Amino acid sequence: MRVITAPDPIDAPGIKWGILAPGHIANRFVTEVHRYTLSRIAAVGSRDFARAQQFATEHGIERAYGSYAELVDDPTIDAIYVANPHSEHHAAALLALESGKPVLVEKAFTINAAQAEDVFTLAKRQGLFAMEAMWSRFLPHYPTVKALIDDGDLGEVVGVTANHSQPLNFNPEGRLLNPALAGGALLDLGIYPMSFFHYLLGSPTTVHAEGVLTETGVDQREAITLGFAAGAYGLSYCDLSAAGTNPAEIIGTVGRIDIPGWFYQPQNIVFTPLNGEPITLRTKVEGGFQYEAAEAARCIRDGRVESGVISWADTVAVLRTTDAIRAQLGVVYPQER
Ligand SMILES: NC(=O)c1ccc[n+]([C@@H]2O[C@H](COP(=O)([O-])OP(=O)(O)OC[C@H]3O[C@@H](n4cnc5c(N)ncnc54)[C@H](OP(=O)(O)O)[C@@H]3O)[C@@H](O)[C@H]2O)c1
């Protein structure tokens, strides 16, 4: 039984990041990059100069810009971290790539697969790195789960369950309930289980979803069943109006893995052989975002345009699945009409 240790982010090359949109999650990215890597945040751009300045002061960032265009034009920046609402990722990523800057784009990478293909087409044409910031894939417990499966410790994998519910519907004006900002439980929360299923089982051959929409017309909750060619199923419940414990379970014919805490965050995992005692594998790490940032820095310094951990095809495939789910739920964003 193998525990996979991710390369230590402190050993990755140090690069200079520019932050595009200094909101909630950008705070965490900056904190963990500064704490755990040799990379530094050299500039921040906001639609509002005062907000950029305040963020720069809080994090000791040298330069603040009052527009994204000025940020991506900064010649000292090696890469841009895109952290505005999903609806804005497509335009922001294209802006950065057109200015010759590699991009790490928050999840959901874009609102649909077609937008993601646009971004990767431009990245390919420009010869520039682009990656979805699906940070969980770079944490040690994800590749450890995969190694146990690949080594046959579980036998045949027949079912994976992964749930994600958080009560996030407190602000009717906020991005989570607003269709124009690509709100809804699926792209914000469900994207983690969907990406996890793809990581372990590949693309599904069947997709079934039902759910309840908010008054604003985005998905509040959904139950999703994915079927895979090998006969395995992925099951997920996602909800933005209630608190879940958000575990995952990977069920095989001769063993099982439990991720008992929030499955996509740094966790220890528990392997239980059929008729055997549970064995805890120590895979939990501090922080988390430094792993994806380190992978981006390694790829950029090596001249690679995509990561082998989350390839362009992977990101597009996950969004094809969320497109199919949204079609069944009846969630169409204004940009798609
Ligand atoms: N990886 C994770 O664990 C994680 C966790 C939470 C969120 N995220 C992702 O990160 C992204 C941002 O989420 P967040 O919670 O950080 O969002 P947020 O704090 O609400 O907003 C982030 C930034 O987006 C811009 N923005 C806000 N409202 C906007 C609007 N109506 N139109 C255009 N731009 C707007 C603002 O930048 P300006 O200052 O430039 O105006 C704001 O500072 C989302 O795609 C989300 O899925 C990832």
The ligand as a Tripos MOL2 file, in Angstrom:
@<TRIPOS>MOLECULE
LIG
   48    52     1     0     0
SMALL
NO_CHARGES

@<TRIPOS>ATOM
      1 N1        -10.4370   26.9350   -4.7730 N.am      1 LIG1
      2 C1        -11.2960   27.1840   -3.8110 C.2       1 LIG1
      3 O1        -11.2960   26.5860   -2.7460 O.2       1 LIG1
      4 C2        -12.2970   28.2810   -4.0330 C.ar      1 LIG1
      5 C3        -13.0640   28.7210   -2.9590 C.ar      1 LIG1
      6 C4        -13.9300   29.7750   -3.1760 C.ar      1 LIG1
      7 C5        -14.0600   30.3350   -4.4470 C.ar      1 LIG1
      8 N2        -13.3290   29.8340   -5.4760 N.ar      1 LIG1
      9 C6        -13.5010   30.3630   -6.8430 C.3       1 LIG1
     10 O2        -12.8820   31.6250   -6.9280 O.3       1 LIG1
     11 C7        -13.6590   32.5040   -7.7360 C.3       1 LIG1
     12 C8        -13.9490   33.7630   -6.9300 C.3       1 LIG1
     13 O3        -14.6660   33.4020   -5.7680 O.3       1 LIG1
     14 P1        -14.6550   34.3740   -4.4720 P.3       1 LIG1
     15 O4        -15.5010   33.6870   -3.4620 O.co2     1 LIG1
     16 O5        -13.2910   34.7550   -4.1460 O.co2     1 LIG1
     17 O6        -15.4730   35.6070   -5.0740 O.3       1 LIG1
     18 P2        -15.6660   37.0810   -4.4880 P.3       1 LIG1
     19 O7        -14.8280   37.3100   -3.2980 O.co2     1 LIG1
     20 O8        -17.1390   37.2900   -4.3770 O.co2     1 LIG1
     21 O9        -15.1740   37.9840   -5.6980 O.3       1 LIG1
     22 C9        -13.8570   37.9020   -6.1550 C.3       1 LIG1
     23 C10       -13.5580   39.0970   -7.0340 C.3       1 LIG1
     24 O10       -14.3130   39.0220   -8.2280 O.3       1 LIG1
     25 C11       -14.6820   40.3190   -8.6650 C.3       1 LIG1
     26 N3        -16.1510   40.4200   -8.6930 N.ar      1 LIG1
     27 C12       -16.9870   40.3090   -7.6350 C.ar      1 LIG1
     28 N4        -18.2630   40.4990   -8.0430 N.ar      1 LIG1
     29 C13       -18.2030   40.7310   -9.3690 C.ar      1 LIG1
     30 C14       -19.1860   40.9960  -10.3560 C.ar      1 LIG1
     31 N5        -20.4670   41.1350  -10.0440 N.pl3     1 LIG1
     32 N6        -18.7860   41.1480  -11.6420 N.ar      1 LIG1
     33 C15       -17.4810   41.0520  -11.9570 C.ar      1 LIG1
     34 N7        -16.5090   40.8170  -11.0530 N.ar      1 LIG1
     35 C16       -16.8690   40.6590   -9.7820 C.ar      1 LIG1
     36 C17       -14.1240   41.2890   -7.6640 C.3       1 LIG1
     37 O11       -12.8780   41.7250   -8.1630 O.3       1 LIG1
     38 P3        -12.5580   43.2780   -8.4060 P.3       1 LIG1
     39 O12       -11.9180   43.7120   -7.1400 O.co2     1 LIG1
     40 O13       -11.6520   43.2960   -9.5670 O.co2     1 LIG1
     41 O14       -13.8450   43.9740   -8.6810 O.co2     1 LIG1
     42 C18       -13.9270   40.4490   -6.4300 C.3       1 LIG1
     43 O15       -12.9180   40.9150   -5.6140 O.3       1 LIG1
     44 C19       -14.8940   31.7240   -8.1580 C.3       1 LIG1
     45 O16       -14.7280   31.2180   -9.4660 O.3       1 LIG1
     46 C20       -14.9560   30.5740   -7.1590 C.3       1 LIG1
     47 O17       -15.5100   29.3780   -7.6750 O.3       1 LIG1
     48 C21       -12.4480   28.8330   -5.2960 C.ar      1 LIG1
@<TRIPOS>BOND
     1     1     2 1
     2     2     3 2
     3     2     4 1
     4     4     5 ar
     5     4    48 ar
     6     5     6 ar
     7     6     7 ar
     8     7     8 ar
     9     8     9 1
    10     8    48 ar
    11     9    10 1
    12     9    46 1
    13    10    11 1
    14    11    12 1
    15    11    44 1
    16    12    13 1
    17    13    14 1
    18    14    15 2
    19    14    16 1
    20    14    17 1
    21    17    18 1
    22    18    19 2
    23    18    20 1
    24    18    21 1
    25    21    22 1
    26    22    23 1
    27    23    24 1
    28    23    42 1
    29    24    25 1
    30    25    26 1
    31    25    36 1
    32    26    27 ar
    33    26    35 ar
    34    27    28 ar
    35    28    29 ar
    36    29    30 ar
    37    29    35 ar
    38    30    31 1
    39    30    32 ar
    40    32    33 ar
    41    33    34 ar
    42    34    35 ar
    43    36    37 1
    44    36    42 1
    45    37    38 1
    46    38    39 2
    47    38    40 1
    48    38    41 1
    49    42    43 1
    50    44    45 1
    51    44    46 1
    52    46    47 1
@<TRIPOS>SUBSTRUCTURE
     1 LIG1         1 GROUP 0 **** ****
